[in-house]
């Protein structure tokens, strides 16, 4: 397993404050009242931000507006997740190819600029955004199933040789559909059981635990290969 696909927001970088601000700005664009930070956190944790959008509002248009605006704002609270830099260094030292994907509907260069701002761009090999995905591949809103398929095809690997790390159940569903090895992080404030239900093979507290998971997976693969080579 030498290809690691990292989700960006709430997996590699902490942009919860940005999410709150942009969500309210999008509500204003659609003529809706802002919600409080307390309510936002509660609805975000329960994955109910879409449910509180009135039925007369086109939710697909709402969220596409949201994810386009997401790349236009930077807050002083935006920062790499705890341990992210050390994990990226570890991945580089262990010869992993590191690919970042995001549900933001922006050009990849905007993501590269942000990664440079965080001081982590040098450890990333490629960036894919949902803007590069065919619309028909987004069978679930924010699914990056098409991007995962593009990466698997480009590097000519089996899907289960690719590790996809994300914080949202839609990430896990996309990984399950493609067949990647899926690692869910809890920094996105979602329930572990929900993430497992939708396809997470492993659930960890945060990206800082990724090296331990990859080492364990590698050891299991080596042991499996040895067993397969033993004469029957």
Secondary structure, 3 states (H helix, E strand, C coil): CCEEEEECECCCEECHHHHHHHHHHHHHHCCCCCCCHHHHHHHHHCCCCCCCCCCCCCHHHHHHHHHHHHHHCCCCCCEECCCHHHHHHHHHHCCCEEEEEECCCCCHHHHHHHHHHHCCHHHCCEEEEHHHCCHHHCCCCCCCHHHHHHHHHHHCCCHHHEEEEECCHHHHHHHHHHCCEEEEEHHHCCCHHHHHHCCCCEEECCHHHHHHHHHHHHHHHHHHHHHHHCCC
